[in-house]
Structure formats: structure tokens, C-alpha cells
Amino acid sequence: MRLRLSPRLQGVPPVVVVLVLYALSRLVSSAWLGGLFSLATSQGWAFASHRADPGFASFSGSWDASFYRTIAQQGYPTELPVDADGHVLPNPWAFLPVFPGLVRGVAAVLGVELAGNAFFAIGLVVAAIAGGGAAVLLHRVVLETVGAQSALWAVALFCFGPLSFVLQVAYAESLMLMLTFGALLAMVRRRYLLMVPLGVVAAFTRPGVLALALALAVTAIVRLHREGAGFRRRERVSVVVAGLLISAAGLAWPVIADHVTGRSGAYLETELSWWVGFVGRQRFAPLTPWFVMAGTFLGVAGIVLVGALLGAVTWAFTRRSTQAMGVEVVSYAASYLLYLVAVFLPQQSLPRLLLPVAPLLGHPAVVAVPRLRWVLLGAGLVLQPVAVVLLWFVGYP
């Protein structure tokens, strides 16, 4: 069984097919979000997030979106909030400025004040449009690396996945994905300098852009080994320039936070403030958060489990079927996962933070097994309402 076009649609441009798939997926996500919101409201369910009003816009704008709204309305604080012991509390500096700035710009063009739920409503539209762009660019990345069938399946699994509702809430995820997939496509096409504007804007949209710089370095090393003099000097210079500029952008936000607040380590302390509820107050050390989290809740067994998981993922990246996806996709996916292991404390937001490795959904080993790909698509459809319930009524997305 194949996911392919009927004969009468063979002449339809792929971008149209992708956008139709995306639109259908938004109808599905909207139905789940709207239906569960209506059910919860009518039955008096307790929402996991505090809401000042019962509207659907505020429901869609829970948690992180409230920080983005604060940034759009007030900017960033020049003084960090602290508790009685002087420890930094959660605050807007953990969230980057491009998404709230874009929403504020759209509001200005429309002549709309960002009071009340206006930010959430505009943010939802901006996020949904960016999600469509991300789907189109994801299709192009997979199409140019492993082919048309894999590209279509990657888009289907991406758009109908368990966390795909994140593409239409007032979060920066969909915008970050669009920029990231655009930069990855530029890398696949060896247009390295085109990665710079995309990577720099992405660096101020969501954390994680350093993975692009590392993937560039790995790609350059592989090309140099394989092609030698065929890897032209102009391309080498382009890789170096792009890598340095993207790296600088990826490292800039902590420096900006320190400068504006006048407090050294302002951004790091802000990020660590979210850890307290899970593992207590910690000092940050790279490559340790997953082991800290596992050790806290499962002891030695948890640490062993994390080690086994990392070993299994490393093994999967060495497989010939994975390598067939191309050095650019593989090096980026590996670099991004390394970034998560290096700095992120695994918690309920991990599934949505894995969305940037969506090109792996076009993996030849997945597409080659009809039953597997249909099972994955069905699981996404079934698990989406489960995820909505867990993240909106029990935890947070």
C-alpha cells in the first residue's frame, strides 16, 4: 500500500499536495483542540494552566505563549525576578524575541492592540502559516535526499503526528521549524551562504541553532574527505563563513541577557530555574542533564537506561539505511540530538523539541514497510487527543 496521488492528480504541483495535506491536518488538530476545550468547559474540567478567561484563544495560548505575550507587550525585564534566597525565578529571558516581535509587527500592520487575547489569536494564525511553510520545506529536503515517496510520507507523519497541534498554537515551534528546514535545504543544495540569514533569524527564534553550525562542520569534513580538490575553495570559504556567523548568532542571546540585566549568567540561571521542580537546584554541566534526571527518579537503573538509549541511537545513525539520507540530514539530526543531550533536561516538552529531526520520518527503513508507515500514521492520529489531554489538563506542552 502506497501513499501516492491518484492518476487524475498526477499533474498537481507537489507544493499544492503538501499544503492540502497540511490543511487537512490542521482541521484534525483544530477538531481535537476545539472539541476537548468544549468538553472540558461544559464539564467543568480543571485546566492545568491558569486562565483569566474561558476563551479558546487563551486555551490555545497556555504556558509558553503567555511569556511570548509578555515579551510582545512589555519587552524583557532589565532586572531578573528572584526568590527570598536570591535564586532566579522563571522569566521571559528563556524565550527568544523573533516570534513575539513578528506577532507584534502583524498586529501593528492590522492596527490591533495586543491587549487581552489578541496576541494569542494573531499568534495562532502566524504559527499556522509558518507550519505550512515548514511542511513545504520538509518535503523539499526529503525529496532531494531520498525521493518523492519518502518526502510525502515524511510530511504526512509530520503533519498528523501526536504533537502536530503545536504547529497552530502561539508557540515559536513552527516558525523555528520553517527556518531550520529552509537552512537545511540550503545546505543540501550547497548554498551555504543562504543558510546565514535563515540560521541567524532562527538563533533568535528558539534555542538549538548551534546544531546547524556543527552539521556544517561535519558536512565540510565529509566532503573534503570524499571530494578532495572537488570541494572547491569558494565553497570551503562559504562553509567557514556560514558556520562562524551562525555560531556567533547561536551564542549571542546569553551575552545579550547578561548585558541588559547586568547579571552574569542571567540566561543560564533563568533556564535552570525551570529545573527546580524536577531535580531541585542544580549546577549546569554539559552532557549531564539526562543522567541527572534519570538518576533522580530511577537511580542507577535510570543512568544505565540513558546510556543504553544513547548507544541505540548512535547505532541507528551508523546503519546504511540512515546514511542513505545524505550527510547533511544525518549530520544535522545527530547534531541536534547531541544538543538536546548536552543541555536539555528531558521532561514532557521533549516530544515537541524532537520536531526538528522530522526529516528522519522519511527514513528508507520506515517507508519500505507499508504496515509500519500506516501504523505510525494511525498512531499519530490516535495519540494526538491523548497528548492534548495530558499537556493541557495534566501537565504542560
C-alpha positions as CSV (number, residue, x, y, z in Angstrom):
1,M,0.0,0.0,0.0
2,R,1.5,3.4,-1.0
3,L,0.7,7.0,-0.2
4,R,0.6,8.4,-3.7
5,L,-1.5,10.5,-5.9
6,S,-4.4,9.2,-8.0
7,P,-3.8,9.3,-11.7
8,R,-6.1,12.4,-12.2
9,L,-3.9,14.4,-9.7
10,Q,-0.5,13.4,-11.1
11,G,-0.1,16.8,-12.7
12,V,-0.7,18.7,-9.5
13,P,2.4,20.5,-8.2
14,P,3.9,18.8,-5.1
15,V,3.7,22.0,-3.1
16,V,-0.1,22.0,-3.6
17,V,-0.3,18.4,-2.4
18,V,1.8,19.2,0.7
19,L,-0.3,22.2,1.5
20,V,-3.6,20.2,1.1
21,L,-2.2,17.6,3.5
22,Y,-1.2,20.3,5.9
23,A,-4.6,21.9,5.7
24,L,-6.3,18.6,6.4
25,S,-4.1,18.0,9.3
26,R,-5.0,21.5,10.7
27,L,-8.6,20.5,10.5
28,V,-7.9,17.4,12.5
29,S,-5.9,19.2,15.2
30,S,-8.5,22.0,15.4
31,A,-11.2,19.4,15.9
32,W,-9.3,17.8,18.7
33,L,-8.3,21.1,20.4
34,G,-11.7,22.6,19.9
35,G,-13.6,19.5,20.9
36,L,-11.7,18.9,24.0
37,F,-11.9,22.5,25.0
38,S,-15.7,22.5,24.6
39,L,-16.0,19.2,26.5
40,A,-13.7,20.5,29.3
41,T,-15.6,23.8,29.6
42,S,-19.0,22.2,29.6
43,Q,-18.0,19.5,32.2
44,G,-16.0,21.9,34.4
45,W,-12.7,20.1,34.0
46,A,-9.7,21.8,35.7
47,F,-7.2,23.1,33.2
48,A,-3.5,22.6,34.0
49,S,-2.8,26.3,33.2
50,H,-4.3,29.3,35.0
51,R,-6.6,31.2,32.6
52,A,-8.0,34.6,33.3
53,D,-10.9,33.9,31.0
54,P,-12.6,30.9,29.5
55,G,-12.0,31.7,25.8
56,F,-10.5,29.3,23.3
57,A,-7.7,31.8,22.4
58,S,-6.4,31.7,26.0
59,F,-6.7,27.9,25.9
60,S,-4.5,27.8,22.8
61,G,-2.2,30.3,24.4
62,S,-1.3,28.5,27.6
63,W,2.1,28.2,29.2
64,D,5.0,29.4,26.9
65,A,2.6,31.5,24.9
66,S,1.9,33.7,27.9
67,F,5.6,34.5,28.1
68,Y,5.7,35.4,24.4
69,R,2.7,37.7,25.0
70,T,4.5,39.4,27.9
71,I,7.5,40.0,25.6
72,A,5.3,41.4,22.8
73,Q,3.5,43.7,25.2
74,Q,6.3,44.7,27.6
75,G,9.7,43.6,26.3
76,Y,12.3,41.9,28.5
77,P,12.8,42.8,32.2
78,T,16.0,44.7,33.0
79,E,16.0,43.1,36.4
80,L,15.6,39.4,36.9
81,P,13.0,38.2,39.4
82,V,14.5,36.3,42.4
83,D,13.2,34.4,45.4
84,A,13.9,35.1,49.0
85,D,17.3,33.4,48.7
86,G,18.3,35.3,45.6
87,H,17.8,32.5,43.2
88,V,16.5,33.5,39.7
89,L,12.8,32.6,39.0
90,P,11.3,31.7,35.6
91,N,11.0,34.8,33.5
92,P,10.8,35.9,29.8
93,W,14.5,35.7,29.2
94,A,14.2,32.0,28.5
95,F,12.2,32.9,25.3
96,L,13.6,34.4,22.2
97,P,12.3,37.6,20.5
98,V,11.5,36.8,16.9
99,F,8.1,35.2,17.3
100,P,6.6,37.8,19.7
101,G,8.2,40.5,17.6
102,L,6.6,39.1,14.4
103,V,3.2,38.9,16.1
104,R,3.6,42.5,17.4
105,G,4.5,43.6,13.8
106,V,1.5,41.9,12.3
107,A,-0.7,43.5,15.0
108,A,0.7,46.9,14.1
109,V,0.0,46.4,10.4
110,L,-3.5,45.4,11.2
111,G,-4.0,48.2,13.7
112,V,-4.8,45.8,16.5
113,E,-3.8,46.4,20.2
114,L,-2.2,43.4,21.8
115,A,-4.4,43.6,24.9
116,G,-6.4,40.7,26.2
117,N,-6.3,37.6,23.9
118,A,-5.3,39.4,20.7
119,F,-1.8,38.1,20.9
120,F,-2.9,34.5,21.2
121,A,-5.3,34.9,18.2
122,I,-2.7,36.5,15.9
123,G,0.0,34.2,17.2
124,L,-2.2,31.2,16.3
125,V,-2.5,32.4,12.7
126,V,1.2,33.3,12.4
127,A,2.2,29.9,13.8
128,A,-0.2,28.0,11.5
129,I,1.1,29.8,8.4
130,A,4.7,29.1,9.4
131,G,3.8,25.5,9.9
132,G,2.7,25.3,6.3
133,G,6.0,26.7,5.3
134,A,7.8,24.1,7.4
135,A,5.8,21.3,5.8
136,V,6.7,22.5,2.3
137,L,10.4,22.9,3.1
138,L,10.5,19.5,4.9
139,H,9.1,17.9,1.7
140,R,11.8,19.5,-0.4
141,V,14.6,18.4,2.0
142,V,13.5,14.8,1.9
143,L,12.6,14.9,-1.8
144,E,16.1,16.0,-2.7
145,T,17.8,13.4,-0.4
146,V,15.8,10.2,-0.6
147,G,13.0,10.7,-3.1
148,A,9.3,11.5,-3.7
149,Q,7.6,8.7,-1.8
150,S,9.8,9.3,1.3
151,A,9.1,13.0,1.1
152,L,5.3,12.6,1.0
153,W,5.4,10.1,3.9
154,A,7.6,12.4,6.0
155,V,5.2,15.3,5.5
156,A,2.2,13.1,6.4
157,L,3.8,11.8,9.6
158,F,4.9,15.3,10.5
159,C,1.5,16.9,9.9
160,F,-0.6,14.2,11.6
161,G,1.9,13.3,14.4
162,P,0.9,13.3,18.1
163,L,2.4,16.7,18.8
164,S,1.3,18.3,15.5
165,F,-1.2,20.6,17.2
166,V,1.9,22.6,18.4
167,L,2.1,23.9,14.8
168,Q,-1.0,26.0,15.4
169,V,-0.7,27.4,18.9
170,A,1.1,30.6,19.8
171,Y,4.4,29.0,20.2
172,A,7.6,29.6,18.2
173,E,8.0,26.0,17.2
174,S,6.5,26.2,13.7
175,L,8.5,29.3,12.8
176,M,11.7,27.7,14.1
177,L,11.0,24.6,12.0
178,M,10.4,26.6,8.9
179,L,13.7,28.5,9.3
180,T,15.6,25.3,10.2
181,F,14.2,23.2,7.3
182,G,15.0,26.2,5.0
183,A,18.6,26.3,6.2
184,L,18.9,22.5,5.9
185,L,17.6,22.7,2.3
186,A,20.2,25.3,1.5
187,M,22.9,23.0,3.0
188,V,21.6,20.1,0.9
189,R,21.8,22.3,-2.2
190,R,25.3,23.5,-1.1
191,R,24.1,27.2,-1.0
192,Y,25.9,27.7,2.3
193,L,25.7,31.5,2.4
194,L,22.0,31.3,2.1
195,M,22.0,29.5,5.4
196,V,23.2,32.6,7.2
197,P,20.1,34.8,7.2
198,L,17.9,31.7,8.0
199,G,20.3,30.5,10.7
200,V,20.7,33.9,12.3
201,V,16.9,34.6,12.5
202,A,16.4,31.0,13.8
203,A,19.0,31.7,16.5
204,F,16.7,34.4,17.9
205,T,13.5,32.3,17.5
206,R,14.3,29.2,19.5
207,P,17.4,27.6,21.0
208,G,19.2,24.9,19.1
209,V,20.7,26.6,16.0
210,L,24.2,25.6,17.0
211,A,23.3,22.1,15.6
212,L,23.2,23.7,12.2
213,A,26.8,25.0,12.6
214,L,28.0,21.6,13.8
215,A,26.3,19.9,10.9
216,L,28.0,22.3,8.6
217,A,31.4,21.4,10.0
218,V,30.7,17.7,9.7
219,T,29.4,18.1,6.2
220,A,32.6,20.0,5.2
221,I,34.9,17.4,6.7
222,V,33.0,14.6,4.8
223,R,33.0,16.5,1.6
224,L,36.7,17.2,1.9
225,H,37.5,13.5,2.5
226,R,35.3,12.3,-0.3
227,E,35.9,15.0,-2.9
228,G,39.3,16.4,-2.2
229,A,40.0,19.2,-4.7
230,G,36.5,18.8,-6.0
231,F,35.4,20.6,-2.8
232,R,36.2,24.0,-4.3
233,R,37.9,26.7,-2.3
234,R,35.0,29.1,-2.7
235,E,32.7,26.5,-1.2
236,R,35.1,25.9,1.7
237,V,35.2,29.6,2.5
238,S,31.4,29.8,2.3
239,V,31.1,26.9,4.8
240,V,33.5,28.6,7.2
241,V,31.8,32.0,7.0
242,A,28.3,30.5,7.4
243,G,29.4,28.3,10.3
244,L,31.1,31.2,12.2
245,L,28.2,33.6,11.7
246,I,25.5,31.0,12.7
247,S,27.6,30.0,15.7
248,A,28.0,33.6,16.8
249,A,24.3,34.2,16.5
250,G,23.6,31.0,18.4
251,L,25.8,32.2,21.3
252,A,24.6,35.8,21.3
253,W,21.5,35.6,23.5
254,P,23.2,34.8,26.8
255,V,25.5,37.7,26.2
256,I,22.6,40.0,25.5
257,A,20.8,38.8,28.6
258,D,23.9,39.5,30.7
259,H,24.3,42.9,29.3
260,V,20.7,44.0,29.6
261,T,20.2,42.7,33.1
262,G,23.6,43.4,34.4
263,R,23.8,39.9,35.9
264,S,26.4,37.4,34.8
265,G,24.8,34.1,33.8
266,A,21.4,35.6,33.6
267,Y,20.2,33.3,30.7
268,L,21.7,30.1,32.2
269,E,20.2,30.9,35.6
270,T,16.8,31.5,34.0
271,E,16.9,28.2,32.2
272,L,18.0,26.4,35.3
273,S,15.0,27.9,37.2
274,W,12.7,25.5,35.3
275,W,14.7,22.5,36.5
276,V,14.0,23.1,40.2
277,G,10.6,21.4,40.2
278,F,12.1,18.2,38.7
279,V,15.6,17.8,40.1
280,G,16.0,20.5,42.6
281,R,18.6,23.3,42.2
282,Q,21.5,22.2,40.1
283,R,24.7,23.5,38.7
284,F,24.9,23.1,34.9
285,A,27.4,20.7,33.4
286,P,27.2,19.8,29.7
287,L,26.1,16.3,28.7
288,T,24.8,15.5,32.2
289,P,21.1,16.6,32.3
290,W,19.7,13.3,31.0
291,F,21.7,11.4,33.6
292,V,20.7,13.8,36.4
293,M,17.0,13.4,35.5
294,A,17.2,9.6,35.2
295,G,19.3,9.2,38.3
296,T,16.9,11.4,40.3
297,F,13.8,9.3,39.5
298,L,15.2,5.8,38.7
299,G,18.6,5.7,40.4
300,V,21.4,3.7,38.9
301,A,18.9,1.8,36.7
302,G,17.9,5.1,35.1
303,I,21.5,6.1,34.3
304,V,22.1,2.7,32.7
305,L,18.9,3.1,30.7
306,V,20.0,6.5,29.4
307,G,23.4,5.0,28.4
308,A,21.6,2.2,26.6
309,L,19.3,4.6,24.8
310,L,22.2,6.8,23.6
311,G,24.0,3.7,22.4
312,A,21.0,2.5,20.5
313,V,20.6,5.9,18.8
314,T,24.3,6.0,17.9
315,W,24.0,2.6,16.4
316,A,20.9,3.6,14.4
317,F,22.9,6.5,12.9
318,T,25.6,4.2,11.7
319,R,23.2,2.0,9.7
320,R,23.4,2.1,5.9
321,S,19.7,2.9,5.6
322,T,20.2,6.0,7.8
323,Q,23.3,7.1,5.9
324,A,21.3,6.9,2.7
325,M,19.5,10.0,3.8
326,G,22.7,12.0,3.0
327,V,25.4,13.6,5.1
328,E,23.5,16.9,5.5
329,V,20.3,15.4,7.0
330,V,22.2,12.8,9.1
331,S,24.8,15.2,10.4
332,Y,22.1,17.8,11.3
333,A,19.8,15.2,13.0
334,A,22.8,13.8,15.0
335,S,24.0,17.3,15.9
336,Y,20.6,18.4,17.1
337,L,20.1,15.3,19.2
338,L,23.6,15.8,20.7
339,Y,22.5,19.4,21.6
340,L,19.4,18.1,23.4
341,V,21.5,15.6,25.3
342,A,24.1,18.2,26.1
343,V,21.9,21.0,27.5
344,F,18.2,19.9,27.9
345,L,16.6,18.3,31.0
346,P,14.3,15.6,29.5
347,Q,10.7,16.3,30.5
348,Q,7.2,16.5,29.0
349,S,8.3,19.1,26.4
350,L,10.8,16.6,24.9
351,P,8.5,15.3,22.2
352,R,7.9,18.8,20.7
353,L,11.6,19.5,20.9
354,L,12.3,16.5,18.8
355,L,10.3,18.0,15.9
356,P,13.4,19.5,14.2
357,V,14.6,15.9,13.3
358,A,11.4,15.4,11.3
359,P,13.4,14.7,8.1
360,L,14.1,11.3,9.7
361,L,10.4,10.5,9.2
362,G,11.4,9.9,5.6
363,H,13.8,7.2,6.6
364,P,14.0,4.4,4.0
365,A,13.5,1.7,6.6
366,V,10.2,3.3,7.5
367,V,8.9,4.0,4.0
368,A,9.9,0.5,2.8
369,V,7.5,-1.2,5.2
370,P,3.9,-0.4,4.3
371,R,2.4,-1.7,7.5
372,L,4.8,0.3,9.7
373,R,4.2,3.6,8.0
374,W,0.4,3.2,8.2
375,V,0.7,2.2,11.8
376,L,2.8,5.3,12.6
377,L,0.2,7.5,10.8
378,G,-2.6,5.9,12.7
379,A,-0.8,6.2,16.0
380,G,-0.3,9.9,15.4
381,L,-4.0,10.4,14.8
382,V,-5.0,8.4,17.9
383,L,-2.3,9.8,20.2
384,Q,-2.9,13.4,19.4
385,P,-6.0,13.8,21.6
386,V,-4.2,11.8,24.3
387,A,-1.3,14.4,24.1
388,V,-3.8,17.3,24.3
389,V,-5.4,15.9,27.4
390,L,-2.0,15.2,29.1
391,L,-0.5,18.5,28.2
392,W,-3.4,20.8,28.7
393,F,-5.2,19.2,31.6
394,V,-2.5,17.3,33.4
395,G,0.9,18.8,32.6
396,Y,2.0,21.5,30.0
397,P,3.2,21.4,26.4
